[in-house]
């Protein structure tokens, strides 16, 4: 196995691991919502923390899972043109899309998200949505982590597209 394949495989493993790890948030989210529903309607004792926990778990699951989704090639794309062209043309479309849209947006998300999370950590920010008011800075840290994971997987997919476009084979 050559070095490029090893690096791409390593990035794929990071995306797979993070996607599968964050999938457990789904189970925790379901258990939390069942508990809150039972507490609210069976015992007439609603929780103060359910709303905050649910959006943090769902947001984390949704965001961190994006790199795994990219690795699986499951992101939404307009298939009218893409599905009708050759694999080489698809690789060219992907290359252009990564350069024009993906990399600029992902890098901006990382830079903005890093500053956003850093400011939140600096002030030890708390959520102001519920009475519980939990610390929000760990959740805001998910934004730059997501961008970094997505950027890594995007680089791997970009390299695969370039290699396929130039050589007609996967790296």
Secondary structure as GFF3:
##gff-version 3
##sequence-region A 1 171
A	DSSP	alpha_helix	3	41	.	.	.	ID=ss1
A	DSSP	alpha_helix	50	71	.	.	.	ID=ss2
A	DSSP	alpha_helix	79	82	.	.	.	ID=ss3
A	DSSP	alpha_helix	87	97	.	.	.	ID=ss4
A	DSSP	pi_helix	98	102	.	.	.	ID=ss5
A	DSSP	alpha_helix	103	122	.	.	.	ID=ss6
A	DSSP	alpha_helix	137	167	.	.	.	ID=ss7
###
